[in-house]
Amino acid sequence: MSAQVEELILKFSCSDRPGIVADVASLFSLQGFNIRESSQFEDSTMRRFFMRTVLESVEGPKNIEGVISAFRSIAERYQMDWQLTDGREKQKIVIAVSQWGHCLNTLLNSWKRGYLPVDIVGVISNHEDMRGLCEWYGVDYHYLPVTPATKAQQEKQILDVMEQGNAELLVLARYMQILSEDLCTKLAGRAINIHHSFLPGFKGAKPYHQAYDRGVKLIGATAHYVTADLDEGPIIEQSVERVTHANSPEELVEIGRDIEAVVLQRAVRWHVEQRVLRNGQKTVVFSR
């Protein structure tokens, strides 16, 4: 039996031209839906139009496949990249972590409080450090150790965990392993990572200590979609905080971790709420 829905989220992008909003609104009105929330943006450089709309049925539950079929004619007319989803269905996600639990803890806490509208179907790790935290939250923990020789096998296990849990998104919550190009391709648009971001940039061990040595005045974090180009995927969210000469390296680490946790949580929430639309190498984020 086809799914019955009372709330839908539509997001799409297409070449900008007159009539798009009117045609979309008219079709959903005829389908018995009221527009509860709508955001739109025109990229004037690319002449591309982006829109996200939350629709609520005023006639009771609707067959989602019937609505999708009706909308398809408009999508084809405007050559849209589009997605129409059940607005009340929570996305299932898997979180990957290594030995630092600040991002993981924030995600788990937000999920437990109901602020992060997801179902966390599992946490995977190449270490045992976070098992106790996950068990306290009642989340399945999958210890998947990895070496260079076993990387392909371990990445297959990651996909198996996602498939078994019907997970749509992999969140790298300070997972200190570089995903292979093959896995990045398989999870394109379905994996989000967090990394510290400095100006100038510091790579390798102890980046916050490197920042301290250079007298950095701003530290921050960036959440982005995972691609084969390390830490260069389309950016979803960023934040910075001012620091001074008086902050020790240890204080920089703690400030940086707080920023990372908040930025990653925002990015995941906006993704699962269908607020992020790809725009080439960039994103359009309707964050409210």
Secondary structure, 3 states (H helix, E strand, C coil): CCCEECEEEEEEEEECCCCHHHHHHHHHHHCCEEEEEEEEEEECCCCEEEEEEEEEECCCCEEHHHHHHHHHHHHHHCCCEEEEEECCCCEEEEEEECCCCHHHHHHHHHHHHCCCCEEEEEEEECCCCCHHHHHHHCCCEEECCCCHHHHHHHHHHHHHHHHHCCCCEEEECCCCCCCCHHHHHHCCCCEEEEEEECCCCCCCCCHHHHHHHHCCCEEEEEEEECCCCCCCCCEEEEEEEECCCCCCHHHHHHHHHHHHHHHHHHHHHHHHCCCEEEECCEEEECCC
